[in-house]
């Protein structure tokens, strides 16, 4: 049925492998705006995530009015991502291990909103010792599209059995796209949506949620036999 026994793992970027909150917070501060804390950030709808919460919204909105202001903020965010943003603890080692493991395809599927996101990812990952060209798949998803078709496209490109395919993300939409494309979801609750929102509001099973980067790394290493040489 399938031409090989390879496995596939796809990573979301912001909030899953990249500490996006710190990068956005640094950007806001440099423009005299306030983002609020991570706990409140995780509970907001998309609009408020980038304008701050109810408390910060009016002041931040004034700062962002006008196309030139938005361009300046986006330019700063891009610079922060490329020069300062960090991968979560353990993620760089995990990705390097996955890339080096025979029979595992590794990809990145992201909605990153910086200027020229592929260049942004290249520079950010490069600072962590990961060459973007060493990945097997890279896709940038427009904000209004879900990731289902991109997940399927990666799977079909390499003729991967869905039962041997995994997708990692930090939002309920990532979970839904993984399931819709027949892939096993690894979901985290330290990114853009917290544990309570994922489980109570969107019924994401707690069994697939990692509450820390360390837990995510351990689960992936166990599932893909990285520590046992079982590939």
Buried (B, 14 or more C-beta within 10 A) or exposed (E): EEEEEBBBBBBBBBBBBBBBBBBBBBBBEBBEBBBBEBEBBBBBEEEBBBBBBEEBBEBBEEBBEEEEEEEBBBEBBBBBBBEEBBBBEBBBBBBBBBBEBEEBBBBBBBBBBBBEBBEBBBBBBEBBEBEBEEBBBBBBBEEEEBBBBBBBBBBEEBEBBBEBBBBBBBBBBBBBBBBBBBBBBBBBBBBBBBBEBBBEEBEBEEEBBBEBBEBBBBBBBEEBBBEEEEE
